[in-house]
């Protein structure tokens, strides 16, 4: 019996030593997983944007791009997010949509901008998509739904065109799971708070989308892929309860209305 106990103790000690040793190994570095994923992200992000740019109409008007860019910069600066790494793209498309691509490409459809009642609503959407980027939701979604090996194959130029289109569709027209959407919402609220922007209009925007969804076509992606909009809005309201934020100023409203008019005129 004593011999068995000694053997058990020795076995346990050996397991502990081996486990401790293995835990000290940087497996990501050893197997080259992290650099590979990063390189893949850069390549497929640029590849996806090239596909979009070749098939959609990009807004290049300096005054329009500068207006949205300044909003994005305000959020990034207030939250210590490297603005230079975020690549902003505005597309002329009536659909109410915005989405993040790998390698920090942020795509905004003109239809989303013109559907916002005020600047604060658009700030909320920008912050939400930034949160997806900062939390690494974009690549996690693709790896989960497409597979890392397929993504690597795509990044080396060996990917099937239809698979590439399907992967892009996953990012532009399907929602993240509920947990990630909630995390992006609440992170966006924190971003807005630090930037001195009232998050309540973003919650109101979600409420209005939920109310309008029944009468809108399915291709309006930012609405149709967020079916829990009311629930998300309620979580935001709960999150900001008892906090005071600066309200939307008249000059901000006028500036935003001018931006929408410019988009409609082009």
DRENMITI-6687 format. One record per residue (C-alpha): residue number from 1; residue in one letter; x negated, y negated, z negated. Coordinates in steps of 0.5 Angstrom, whole numbers, plus 500, padded with zeros to 3 digits. Layout:
N
+-----+----+-----+-----+-----+
:   i : aa :  xx :  yy :  zz :
+-----+----+-----+-----+-----+
: NUM :  a :   X :   Y :   Z :
...
+-----+----+-----+-----+-----+
//
This chain:
266
+-----+----+-----+-----+-----+
:   i : aa :  xx :  yy :  zz :
+-----+----+-----+-----+-----+
:   1 :  x : 500 : 500 : 500 :
:   2 :  x : 494 : 495 : 498 :
:   3 :  x : 491 : 497 : 505 :
:   4 :  x : 497 : 495 : 509 :
:   5 :  x : 498 : 489 : 505 :
:   6 :  x : 491 : 487 : 507 :
:   7 :  x : 492 : 488 : 514 :
:   8 :  x : 498 : 484 : 514 :
:   9 :  x : 494 : 478 : 511 :
:  10 :  x : 489 : 479 : 516 :
:  11 :  x : 493 : 480 : 522 :
:  12 :  x : 497 : 473 : 519 :
:  13 :  x : 490 : 470 : 519 :
:  14 :  x : 488 : 472 : 526 :
:  15 :  x : 495 : 469 : 529 :
:  16 :  x : 494 : 463 : 525 :
:  17 :  x : 487 : 462 : 527 :
:  18 :  x : 489 : 463 : 534 :
:  19 :  x : 495 : 459 : 534 :
:  20 :  x : 491 : 453 : 531 :
:  21 :  x : 486 : 454 : 537 :
:  22 :  x : 491 : 454 : 542 :
:  23 :  x : 495 : 448 : 540 :
:  24 :  x : 488 : 444 : 540 :
:  25 :  x : 488 : 445 : 548 :
:  26 :  x : 490 : 440 : 553 :
:  27 :  x : 494 : 445 : 557 :
:  28 :  x : 497 : 439 : 561 :
:  29 :  x : 490 : 437 : 563 :
:  30 :  x : 487 : 444 : 563 :
:  31 :  x : 492 : 446 : 568 :
:  32 :  x : 492 : 440 : 572 :
:  33 :  x : 500 : 439 : 571 :
:  34 :  x : 500 : 432 : 569 :
:  35 :  x : 496 : 429 : 575 :
:  36 :  x : 499 : 433 : 580 :
:  37 :  x : 506 : 431 : 578 :
:  38 :  x : 504 : 424 : 578 :
:  39 :  x : 501 : 424 : 585 :
:  40 :  x : 507 : 428 : 587 :
:  41 :  x : 512 : 422 : 584 :
:  42 :  x : 508 : 417 : 588 :
:  43 :  x : 508 : 420 : 594 :
:  44 :  x : 515 : 423 : 594 :
:  45 :  x : 518 : 416 : 591 :
:  46 :  x : 514 : 412 : 597 :
:  47 :  x : 517 : 418 : 602 :
:  48 :  x : 524 : 417 : 600 :
:  49 :  x : 524 : 409 : 600 :
:  50 :  x : 521 : 410 : 607 :
:  51 :  x : 527 : 414 : 609 :
:  52 :  x : 532 : 409 : 606 :
:  53 :  x : 528 : 403 : 610 :
:  54 :  x : 529 : 407 : 616 :
:  55 :  x : 536 : 408 : 616 :
:  56 :  x : 539 : 402 : 612 :
:  57 :  x : 539 : 394 : 613 :
:  58 :  x : 534 : 391 : 608 :
:  59 :  x : 535 : 384 : 605 :
:  60 :  x : 529 : 380 : 606 :
:  61 :  x : 531 : 373 : 605 :
:  62 :  x : 526 : 370 : 600 :
:  63 :  x : 532 : 366 : 596 :
:  64 :  x : 536 : 372 : 595 :
:  65 :  x : 530 : 377 : 593 :
:  66 :  x : 527 : 372 : 589 :
:  67 :  x : 534 : 371 : 585 :
:  68 :  x : 534 : 378 : 583 :
:  69 :  x : 527 : 379 : 582 :
:  70 :  x : 527 : 373 : 577 :
:  71 :  x : 532 : 377 : 573 :
:  72 :  x : 528 : 383 : 573 :
:  73 :  x : 522 : 380 : 571 :
:  74 :  x : 526 : 377 : 565 :
:  75 :  x : 528 : 384 : 563 :
:  76 :  x : 521 : 386 : 564 :
:  77 :  x : 517 : 381 : 560 :
:  78 :  x : 521 : 381 : 554 :
:  79 :  x : 520 : 388 : 554 :
:  80 :  x : 513 : 389 : 555 :
:  81 :  x : 514 : 393 : 562 :
:  82 :  x : 509 : 392 : 567 :
:  83 :  x : 513 : 388 : 572 :
:  84 :  x : 508 : 389 : 578 :
:  85 :  x : 509 : 397 : 578 :
:  86 :  x : 517 : 396 : 579 :
:  87 :  x : 518 : 396 : 587 :
:  88 :  x : 525 : 392 : 588 :
:  89 :  x : 529 : 393 : 594 :
:  90 :  x : 535 : 390 : 596 :
:  91 :  x : 540 : 394 : 601 :
:  92 :  x : 545 : 391 : 605 :
:  93 :  x : 551 : 396 : 604 :
:  94 :  x : 558 : 395 : 601 :
:  95 :  x : 558 : 401 : 596 :
:  96 :  x : 557 : 399 : 589 :
:  97 :  x : 551 : 402 : 588 :
:  98 :  x : 544 : 402 : 584 :
:  99 :  x : 539 : 407 : 583 :
: 100 :  x : 532 : 409 : 581 :
: 101 :  x : 527 : 413 : 586 :
: 102 :  x : 520 : 416 : 583 :
: 103 :  x : 514 : 411 : 583 :
: 104 :  x : 518 : 406 : 580 :
: 105 :  x : 522 : 404 : 586 :
: 106 :  x : 529 : 400 : 584 :
: 107 :  x : 534 : 400 : 590 :
: 108 :  x : 540 : 395 : 589 :
: 109 :  x : 546 : 395 : 594 :
: 110 :  x : 549 : 388 : 596 :
: 111 :  x : 556 : 391 : 594 :
: 112 :  x : 554 : 392 : 587 :
: 113 :  x : 551 : 385 : 586 :
: 114 :  x : 558 : 382 : 589 :
: 115 :  x : 562 : 386 : 585 :
: 116 :  x : 559 : 383 : 579 :
: 117 :  x : 563 : 378 : 575 :
: 118 :  x : 557 : 374 : 572 :
: 119 :  x : 550 : 375 : 572 :
: 120 :  x : 550 : 379 : 565 :
: 121 :  x : 553 : 384 : 568 :
: 122 :  x : 548 : 385 : 574 :
: 123 :  x : 543 : 384 : 568 :
: 124 :  x : 546 : 390 : 565 :
: 125 :  x : 545 : 395 : 571 :
: 126 :  x : 538 : 393 : 572 :
: 127 :  x : 536 : 394 : 565 :
: 128 :  x : 540 : 401 : 565 :
: 129 :  x : 536 : 403 : 572 :
: 130 :  x : 529 : 400 : 568 :
: 131 :  x : 531 : 405 : 562 :
: 132 :  x : 531 : 411 : 567 :
: 133 :  x : 525 : 409 : 570 :
: 134 :  x : 521 : 408 : 563 :
: 135 :  x : 524 : 414 : 560 :
: 136 :  x : 522 : 418 : 566 :
: 137 :  x : 529 : 421 : 567 :
: 138 :  x : 528 : 420 : 575 :
: 139 :  x : 522 : 426 : 576 :
: 140 :  x : 526 : 430 : 570 :
: 141 :  x : 532 : 430 : 574 :
: 142 :  x : 529 : 432 : 580 :
: 143 :  x : 524 : 437 : 577 :
: 144 :  x : 530 : 440 : 574 :
: 145 :  x : 535 : 440 : 580 :
: 146 :  x : 530 : 441 : 586 :
: 147 :  x : 524 : 444 : 583 :
: 148 :  x : 517 : 442 : 582 :
: 149 :  x : 514 : 447 : 587 :
: 150 :  x : 519 : 444 : 592 :
: 151 :  x : 517 : 437 : 590 :
: 152 :  x : 510 : 438 : 591 :
: 153 :  x : 511 : 441 : 598 :
: 154 :  x : 515 : 435 : 600 :
: 155 :  x : 509 : 431 : 598 :
: 156 :  x : 504 : 434 : 602 :
: 157 :  x : 508 : 433 : 608 :
: 158 :  x : 511 : 441 : 608 :
: 159 :  x : 518 : 439 : 606 :
: 160 :  x : 524 : 441 : 610 :
: 161 :  x : 527 : 435 : 612 :
: 162 :  x : 534 : 437 : 610 :
: 163 :  x : 531 : 439 : 603 :
: 164 :  x : 528 : 432 : 603 :
: 165 :  x : 535 : 428 : 604 :
: 166 :  x : 539 : 433 : 599 :
: 167 :  x : 533 : 431 : 594 :
: 168 :  x : 534 : 423 : 596 :
: 169 :  x : 542 : 424 : 595 :
: 170 :  x : 541 : 427 : 588 :
: 171 :  x : 538 : 421 : 586 :
: 172 :  x : 543 : 416 : 590 :
: 173 :  x : 549 : 419 : 589 :
: 174 :  x : 549 : 424 : 583 :
: 175 :  x : 549 : 422 : 576 :
: 176 :  x : 544 : 424 : 570 :
: 177 :  x : 547 : 428 : 565 :
: 178 :  x : 551 : 425 : 559 :
: 179 :  x : 545 : 425 : 554 :
: 180 :  x : 541 : 421 : 559 :
: 181 :  x : 546 : 416 : 561 :
: 182 :  x : 547 : 415 : 554 :
: 183 :  x : 540 : 414 : 553 :
: 184 :  x : 539 : 409 : 559 :
: 185 :  x : 545 : 405 : 557 :
: 186 :  x : 543 : 404 : 549 :
: 187 :  x : 536 : 403 : 552 :
: 188 :  x : 539 : 398 : 557 :
: 189 :  x : 542 : 394 : 551 :
: 190 :  x : 536 : 394 : 547 :
: 191 :  x : 532 : 391 : 553 :
: 192 :  x : 538 : 386 : 554 :
: 193 :  x : 538 : 384 : 546 :
: 194 :  x : 530 : 383 : 547 :
: 195 :  x : 531 : 378 : 553 :
: 196 :  x : 536 : 374 : 550 :
: 197 :  x : 542 : 377 : 554 :
: 198 :  x : 549 : 379 : 552 :
: 199 :  x : 550 : 386 : 553 :
: 200 :  x : 558 : 386 : 552 :
: 201 :  x : 559 : 384 : 559 :
: 202 :  x : 555 : 390 : 561 :
: 203 :  x : 560 : 394 : 557 :
: 204 :  x : 566 : 390 : 560 :
: 205 :  x : 563 : 392 : 567 :
: 206 :  x : 563 : 399 : 565 :
: 207 :  x : 571 : 399 : 563 :
: 208 :  x : 573 : 395 : 569 :
: 209 :  x : 569 : 401 : 574 :
: 210 :  x : 573 : 406 : 570 :
: 211 :  x : 580 : 402 : 571 :
: 212 :  x : 578 : 401 : 578 :
: 213 :  x : 576 : 408 : 580 :
: 214 :  x : 582 : 411 : 581 :
: 215 :  x : 583 : 407 : 587 :
: 216 :  x : 576 : 407 : 590 :
: 217 :  x : 573 : 411 : 595 :
: 218 :  x : 568 : 416 : 593 :
: 219 :  x : 563 : 413 : 597 :
: 220 :  x : 562 : 408 : 592 :
: 221 :  x : 557 : 412 : 588 :
: 222 :  x : 555 : 408 : 582 :
: 223 :  x : 563 : 408 : 580 :
: 224 :  x : 564 : 415 : 582 :
: 225 :  x : 558 : 418 : 579 :
: 226 :  x : 560 : 415 : 572 :
: 227 :  x : 566 : 418 : 570 :
: 228 :  x : 565 : 417 : 563 :
: 229 :  x : 565 : 410 : 564 :
: 230 :  x : 570 : 408 : 558 :
: 231 :  x : 566 : 412 : 553 :
: 232 :  x : 560 : 409 : 555 :
: 233 :  x : 562 : 402 : 554 :
: 234 :  x : 565 : 404 : 547 :
: 235 :  x : 558 : 407 : 545 :
: 236 :  x : 555 : 400 : 547 :
: 237 :  x : 560 : 396 : 544 :
: 238 :  x : 559 : 400 : 537 :
: 239 :  x : 552 : 399 : 538 :
: 240 :  x : 552 : 392 : 538 :
: 241 :  x : 557 : 391 : 533 :
: 242 :  x : 556 : 385 : 528 :
: 243 :  x : 551 : 382 : 533 :
: 244 :  x : 551 : 375 : 536 :
: 245 :  x : 548 : 374 : 543 :
: 246 :  x : 548 : 368 : 547 :
: 247 :  x : 554 : 367 : 551 :
: 248 :  x : 554 : 366 : 559 :
: 249 :  x : 553 : 359 : 560 :
: 250 :  x : 556 : 355 : 566 :
: 251 :  x : 550 : 354 : 570 :
: 252 :  x : 548 : 361 : 570 :
: 253 :  x : 555 : 363 : 572 :
: 254 :  x : 554 : 357 : 578 :
: 255 :  x : 547 : 360 : 580 :
: 256 :  x : 550 : 367 : 580 :
: 257 :  x : 556 : 365 : 585 :
: 258 :  x : 551 : 362 : 589 :
: 259 :  x : 547 : 368 : 590 :
: 260 :  x : 553 : 372 : 592 :
: 261 :  x : 555 : 367 : 597 :
: 262 :  x : 548 : 367 : 600 :
: 263 :  x : 549 : 375 : 600 :
: 264 :  x : 556 : 375 : 604 :
: 265 :  x : 554 : 369 : 609 :
: 266 :  x : 547 : 373 : 611 :
+-----+----+-----+-----+-----+
//
